[in-house]
Amino acid sequence: MTIYKNAKGFTLIEAIAVLIVLGILTAVVISRITSTAGVNLKAQTEVLKSHIRYAQFRAMNMESATAGCYASFGISISGNSYFLFKDCAVANKVILPGSSSTTVSLPNVTLNPSSVIISFDDWGRPCSGPCNLLGTTLAAGSITLSSSGAPDETITITNNTGFVP
């Protein structure tokens, strides 16, 4: 039996160490390449939908304290943020569930239309602005959210029912 003292090559431990380093580098590169913009936009769209449904629910279950106001709750959208208001007074802001302040910001998101007020009467019907007059219906039935690197998301508010699919 011959024993080689100067054998050239890699040991099993060196080969495994190189494979582990390559695996870690591959995982880091793949995570940097994959964009999460689409997932973030979808999540922000679902949060806005739930807040619109919440405003409708609150409007249907509470009477307005203001005379001539047929909508006790609504949402005002401006730029890339929105807030809940009550008693037909946009200045009367209310904190939304899951929020720490009255205004919810949507970073890196563009809303279209960029400024809209949606309120609901006590039957849950949407109004384009505070429902001061009976029969006022939602002028813009959809809100589009867009972000760079992600397909647009649209929120549709059904006229006369306020259903948000």
N, C-alpha and C positions, 0 to 999 in steps of 0.2 A: 504494500500500500504506500502510495506516494503522498506526502504532505507538502502543499504549496504555501510558502511563507509570503510571497509577494503577489497574491492573487488580485487581479484587477476586476472591478465591478462594484455594484451597489449591494448593500445588505438589505434585508427585508425591512428593517426599521427605517432606513433612509427612503426607500421607495414608498412606504406608507406615509411618512412625514410629507413628502412631496405631493402625494395625492390629497392629503388633508388640506394643505395650503392652497392647492388648485381649486378644491371644492369651495373653500371659503371665499376666494377671489371671484369665482363664478357666481356665487350667491349674491355678493355685493354688487357686481356688475348688472345682474339681472334685476335686482331691486331698484337700481338707479335708472335703468332704461324704462321700466314699466311705469306708466303714468297713472295717477289716481284721480285725475281731474274729472273724469266721467263719473266715478263713484262718489266723489265729493259733491258734484252738482246734483246727482240723483238724491243724495241724502238731504241736501239743503232744500230741494224741491218738496220732498216728503214732509219736512218740518214745516215749511210754509203752508202746505195743504192741511196739515193737522191744525195749525193755528187758525186758518180760515174756517175750518169745521168747528173749532172751539168757539170762535166769535159767533157763528151761527147758533150753536147750542146755547150759549149764554143769552143771546138775543131772544131765543124762543122760550127761555125759562125765567126771564126777568122782565119786569115792566120798567119802562123809562121813568125817571123821576122828573123829567123836563116836559112841560106842557107842549103839545104840538110835535113832539118827537116820537116817531113810530119805530125807531130802531134804538134799542138800548146799547148795542155793541156793534163795532165795526173795526176794520183794519185800514190803516193809512200806509200806502207804499210810496216812498220817495227815494230816488236814487237807487242805492243797493241796500236799503234798510227799510224796516217797517215796524209799526207798533199797533197795539190794541187800544181803542178808545171807547168811552161809554157816554150815554145820554146825549147823543148827537153833537157832542162837543169834542172836536179833534184835539183840543188842548187838554182834555181830561184823560190822560194816559193811564193804562192799567198794565201791570206786569203779567206777561204771558207765562204759562206753565213751562218749567225748564229753563227760564231765563233769570238772570240776576239783575237785569235793568229793564226799563220800560221799552227801550229800543233794541231790536234785534238786527244785527248787521250781517250781511252776506258778503264776506270778503271774496274778491276775484270773481264776482258774479254781476252780470248786467241784467236788469229787469226791463221788460218792454210790455206795456207802457211804463215809462220811468216814474210817473206820478199818477196814482189812482187811489181813490177812496172807495172801499167796499163796505157797506153796512148791511145789516139784515133786519127786517121787521120782525114783529112778534110771531109771524107765521113761518119765518125762515127764508122769506123771499129776499133776493139780493137787490140792493139799491146802489146806484152810482153816486155816492155821496151820502151824507146823512139823510135818512128817510124822513124828511120833514113833510113831504106830501105823499098821500096814499097813491099807489100806482106807479111810482117811480121805479123803473127797472134798471138793471145793470147795463150800462152802455157798452163796456168792453167785457166780453164774456170769457176772455182768456188772458193769461199772464205768461209770458215766455221768459225763461231763465236761460242765460247763455254764459259760457265760460270758454276761454281759449283752450283748445285741445280736447273739447268734449262736445258731443252732439247736444243740441238745444233740448230743453225740457219744457213742456207746456202744461199749465194748470188751466183747466176749463171749469168755469162756474156756470151751471145750467140756469138759464133764465126761468123765472117763476117758481122754481123749486129750491135753488141754491145748492143742488147736488154737486159735489166735487168728486169725480171718479178717481 
